[in-house]
Each structure stands twice: as structure tokens, then as C-alpha cells.
Amino acid sequence: MLGAIIGDIIGSPYEFSNCKWTQFTLFGYGARCTDDSVLTVATAEALMGDRDYRPAYQDNFERFPNAGYLGQSARSRTLQ
């Protein structure tokens, strides 16, 4: 899980650029935690805490509302 989160952060500046190069700066400008990491942590919390996924996702969405989730329509469906 830690490797997935690190990879998410390192790759975040290139998420929509479809780059193919292998020379890049680790944790460069614009690197940040994205919705992928937030939802990975929420899933782990649900599994390890024996709790439902929905409340875990909602709690993490509220803690990290600007993590780059899908559009507003996806947000409103998730929180209903």
C-alpha cells in the first residue's frame, strides 16, 4: 500500500500527460496525494476496521475534498 501511495504521488504531475519517458524528478513540482491514495487508505480503513465502505469513503472525502475526485456529479452521488 505504501508503494502504491508513493507511486501515486510521484506520478501525479504526469497523470493526464500520457508521458512515456523514464527520466523525471521524484516528488517534483506539482506532486501531491490524489483521490487514488485517499480511496486506497479509505478501503484499508474499512477492511482493517471491519466497517462499511461508504462511511470510510465519506470520512476520507471530507478530510481530503480537493484530492482530484471525479466531477461534481460523482461527488453528489457518492455522498447520498
C-alpha positions as CSV (number, residue, x, y, z in Angstrom):
1,M,0.0,0.0,0.0
2,L,2.8,2.4,0.8
3,G,4.4,1.7,-2.6
4,A,1.1,2.5,-4.3
5,I,0.7,5.8,-2.5
6,I,4.3,6.8,-3.2
7,G,3.8,5.9,-6.9
8,D,0.6,7.9,-7.0
9,I,2.3,11.0,-5.6
10,I,5.3,10.7,-7.9
11,G,3.1,10.2,-10.9
12,S,0.5,12.9,-10.1
13,P,2.1,15.7,-12.1
14,Y,2.0,13.4,-15.2
15,E,-1.4,11.9,-14.6
16,F,-3.1,13.3,-17.7
17,S,0.0,13.8,-19.9
18,N,0.4,10.2,-21.2
19,C,4.2,10.6,-20.9
20,K,6.5,7.7,-21.9
21,W,9.8,8.9,-20.7
22,T,11.7,7.4,-17.8
23,Q,13.8,10.4,-16.7
24,F,11.8,12.5,-14.3
25,T,12.1,14.1,-10.9
26,L,10.8,12.1,-7.9
27,F,8.4,14.2,-5.9
28,G,8.8,17.1,-8.3
29,Y,6.8,20.3,-8.7
30,G,3.1,19.5,-8.5
31,A,3.4,16.1,-6.9
32,R,0.6,15.5,-4.5
33,C,-1.6,12.9,-3.0
34,T,-4.6,12.2,-5.3
35,D,-8.0,10.6,-5.0
36,D,-6.4,7.2,-5.7
37,S,-4.4,7.4,-2.5
38,V,-7.3,8.7,-0.4
39,L,-9.6,5.9,-1.6
40,T,-6.8,3.3,-1.0
41,V,-6.5,4.4,2.6
42,A,-10.3,4.5,3.0
43,T,-10.5,0.9,1.7
44,A,-7.8,-0.2,4.1
45,E,-9.6,1.5,7.0
46,A,-12.8,-0.2,6.1
47,L,-11.2,-3.6,5.8
48,M,-9.0,-3.4,8.9
49,G,-11.7,-1.7,11.0
50,D,-14.4,-4.1,9.9
51,R,-16.6,-1.2,8.9
52,D,-18.7,-0.4,5.8
53,Y,-17.0,1.2,2.8
54,R,-19.4,4.0,2.4
55,P,-18.7,5.7,5.7
56,A,-15.0,5.2,5.3
57,Y,-15.1,6.8,1.8
58,Q,-17.3,9.7,3.1
59,D,-15.0,10.4,6.0
60,N,-11.9,10.5,3.8
61,F,-13.7,12.6,1.2
62,E,-14.5,15.1,3.9
63,R,-10.9,15.1,5.1
64,F,-9.4,15.5,1.6
65,P,-12.1,17.2,-0.5
66,N,-9.6,18.6,-3.1
67,A,-7.8,15.3,-3.9
68,G,-9.0,15.4,-7.5
69,Y,-12.1,13.2,-7.5
70,L,-14.3,12.9,-10.5
71,G,-16.7,15.7,-11.4
72,Q,-19.3,17.2,-9.2
73,S,-22.0,14.7,-10.2
74,A,-19.8,11.8,-9.0
75,R,-19.4,13.6,-5.7
76,S,-23.1,14.1,-5.1
77,R,-23.8,10.5,-5.9
78,T,-21.1,9.3,-3.6
79,L,-22.4,11.3,-0.6
80,Q,-26.0,10.3,-0.9
